[in-house]
Amino acid sequence: MKYFSTNRKAPAVGFREATLLGQPADKGLYFPERIPRLTEDFWSDFADKPPAQIAFEVIAPFVAGEIDDEELLRICAETVDFEFPLVRITPEISALELFHGATLAFKDVGARFMSRCLRYFSKEKSEKTIVIVATSGDTGGAVANGFYDVDGVEVVILYPKGKVSKVQELQLTTLGRNITALEVGGNFDDCQTLAKTALADEELKKKVFLTSANSINVARWLPQQFYYFYAYRQWISEIQNPKSEIRNPVVCVPSGNFGNICAGILAHITGLPCAKFIAATNVNDVIPNFLATGEMREKPAVATLSNAMDVARPSNFVRILEIFDHDYLNLKEKLAAASVTDETTAATMRAVYEKHGYLLDPHGAVGFYALERYLENNPGQAGYFLETAHPVKFDSVEQIVGTFGDVPESVGALYERPKQSIEIAPDYEELKEILLGKV
Ligand SMILES: *Cc1c(COP(=O)(O)O)cnc(C)c1O
């Protein structure tokens, strides 16, 4: 399997190269030359297959032998070693809870898979590997945790001082060992600029193997397919009355960079039954606007309650276009979108807690609301939304609903560990010195 660049100016590469490079030189995104189809064999024992085996069979055609089968199965097992429950909230709406992993957000899946691929691929390298990542909250923790104690890999995380939640900051700063957290006196964009400057620094790249763990990396994007299969298995076994004719679920994904939903659509193309996808965004609504008008009108990002989705230019959307061969009408057949304001998000969090006793985080609330509206307008269907992170990760939840719900034990333990971070100005020279110190 080769991966070509969506800009079509850089050469096609295999899975290993695509993982190590992250992004092609022409600044496109890597995309598989051909989308594999799941076979009868896969479905014949689908209901009984262990989750790691499902993951393995889903990802194997994409890895195409570049990791040996035994190792790939082990990587899959380590990636999905937690629960992905589908929880019914109303007769028509369920939540696919993706927050039972190490850092309580879906990004654990991609980060764990990618870290282990990188460990495998960097074994043959003589120079040190440094993973640099800018985060507005969830990514940093997932990447730090995924790479924690991985031999031969140093991780440097840049986060904006005072702009991540308490729990997110603790997840970033209490690991130590091969994880260095840099608290940047600036905003997320400053962090991203610093990371990009480092990744383009030729002098530095002569001394270390520098890579980024951002969400466009194929090794983070592709494993996000796994939980859509786990959802479907629960959908057919528990949610639906076995006597009734099984309806395919409407799948609603709270979206920012559109990596998560793109993985779901990819899974669907390989053979996973789904009735429709809904991209739920906050007021950063470039894509809902695009689907409504056919025009991509960019505007600056606005800060919202669902801050992991405050994205002006959704980087993974081009992959969705690629899946549909840039055919707008085809795309609209499968993908709907809705944008949800902060006011509605907060009202949804309160209402769902009061009516159903289910505590949503702001991202999940955006998903719940968009799905509820869709089902109102399309009666006779049912579906699930992705609850992308645990409510305790967002300080606003307690302010809005008055509780964090059942807080996982791991959160309490975080408060007992000392914070370790280095404050830096948004100045590349300061960052460079720190990176050179790790060589
Ligand atoms: C990253 C993130 C999202 C957005 O996912 P994309 O793949 O960027 O669309 C949604 N919710 C939470 C909690 C996140 O951390």
Ligand as a Chemical Component Dictionary entry (heavy atoms), coordinates in Angstrom:
data_LIG
# 
_chem_comp.id                   LIG 
_chem_comp.type                 NON-POLYMER 
_chem_comp.pdbx_formal_charge   0 
_chem_comp.three_letter_code    LIG 
# 
loop_
_chem_comp_atom.comp_id 
_chem_comp_atom.atom_id 
_chem_comp_atom.alt_atom_id 
_chem_comp_atom.type_symbol 
_chem_comp_atom.charge 
_chem_comp_atom.model_Cartn_x 
_chem_comp_atom.model_Cartn_y 
_chem_comp_atom.model_Cartn_z 
_chem_comp_atom.pdbx_ordinal 
LIG C1 C1 C 0 -9.545  16.753 19.309 1  
LIG C2 C2 C 0 -10.917 16.744 19.860 2  
LIG C3 C3 C 0 -12.054 16.868 19.025 3  
LIG C4 C4 C 0 -11.956 17.126 17.548 4  
LIG O1 O1 O 0 -11.498 16.023 16.824 5  
LIG P1 P1 P 0 -11.018 16.213 15.311 6  
LIG O2 O2 O 0 -10.469 14.896 14.920 7  
LIG O3 O3 O 0 -9.981  17.303 15.348 8  
LIG O4 O4 O 0 -12.206 16.624 14.516 9  
LIG C5 C5 C 0 -13.311 16.778 19.615 10 
LIG N1 N1 N 0 -13.463 16.601 20.935 11 
LIG C6 C6 C 0 -12.399 16.496 21.756 12 
LIG C7 C7 C 0 -12.642 16.330 23.216 13 
LIG C8 C8 C 0 -11.092 16.557 21.260 14 
LIG O5 O5 O 0 -10.046 16.460 22.086 15 
# 
loop_
_chem_comp_bond.comp_id 
_chem_comp_bond.atom_id_1 
_chem_comp_bond.atom_id_2 
_chem_comp_bond.value_order 
_chem_comp_bond.pdbx_ordinal 
LIG C1 C2 SING 1  
LIG C2 C3 SING 2  
LIG C2 C8 DOUB 3  
LIG C3 C4 SING 4  
LIG C3 C5 DOUB 5  
LIG C4 O1 SING 6  
LIG O1 P1 SING 7  
LIG P1 O2 DOUB 8  
LIG P1 O3 SING 9  
LIG P1 O4 SING 10 
LIG C5 N1 SING 11 
LIG N1 C6 DOUB 12 
LIG C6 C7 SING 13 
LIG C6 C8 SING 14 
LIG C8 O5 SING 15 
# 
